């Protein structure tokens, strides 16, 4: 029960922070518009560099899944050879191979 209350309190706090941020920003913008400021004032001057596509997303998730799978295999190998304990071997290899797969995706995506 206490864990549930903490969980609810955490999400209520996050929601409250976002609500206050967005409502304050909206009030500031409305006040500037009422005073006659131009709409270009709200642009930060940065062009949209973020280029999101489903093919890149699915490739990233696929590479992450393969990395996690390889991490599980490597963890099982280290456990059977008694190099590490089971918990250490599995968790470290999953994070290591999952992270390496995301780095490989980043390098691949940067070239294209």
N, C-alpha and C positions, 0 to 999 in steps of 0.2 A: 504494500500500500504506500509506503514511504517513497519507494522508487517511482511509482506512478505519479505522485505529487511533484517530485523533482522533475520528472519528464514534462509534465504539464506546465510547471513553472518556467522551465527553460524555453519551451516554445512560445509561451505567453510573453516572455521577455523579448525574444527575437521579434515576434509580431509587433509588440509595442514600439520597439526601436525603429523598425521599418515604417510603421504607421506615422510616428512622429516626424521622421525624416521626410517622408513624402508629403505629408500635409504641410509642414513648414516650408518646404521648397515650393509647393504650389502657391501658398499664401504670398511668399516673396515675389514670385513671378507675376502673380496677379497685381500686386502693388506696383511693380515696375511697369507693367502694361498700362495701368490706370494713369501713371505719371507720364506716359508717352514714350517710353523706351522702345527701341526697335526689337523685333523678334530675333535678329541676328546676334543679339547680346547673349542669348542662351546657348549658342553654339560655342564649343570650346576651341574651335579652329582646327581640330584634328579631323582628318578624313577617316572614313570607315575602313580600317585595315583588316578587321576580322572577317574572314571569309569562311563561313560554315557550310559544310555540305554533308549529306547523309553518307556518301561513299567514304569520306575521311573518318567520319564517326564510326561507321561499321568496321573499317580497317583498324582503327585504334582499339575498339572493344575486342575484335578478333585477335589482335596481337597481344592484348592484355590477357585474354583467356588462354592463349597458347603459352604465354609466360607463366601464368599460374599453374597450368598443367605441368610444364617442365619443372617448376618449383616443387610440386608435389612428388614428381618422380625422383628428383634429386634428394628431397627430404627422406623419401622411403629408402633410397640407396644409402644415405648416410646413417639412417636408423638401423638397417640390417647389417651394415658393416661396423656398427657400434662406435662410430666416431663421435656422434653427439647423442644427447637424449632426444626422445621422440618429439617433445614439445618445441625444443630449441631448433631441431633440424627442420621440422615442417614450417614453422612460422618464419624462420630466417630465410629459408630457400624460396618460399612463396613471395615474400617481400622483395628479395633480391632479384629473382627472375621476372616478377611483375614489373618492378622498376626498370630493369634493363630493357624489357620490351617497350615500355613507354619512351625511354631514351632513344631506342632504335626508331620508333615511329616519329619522334621529333626530328631526328636526323634525316629520315626519309622525306618527311613533309617539308622540311626546310629546303631540300634540293628541288622539289617540285613546286 
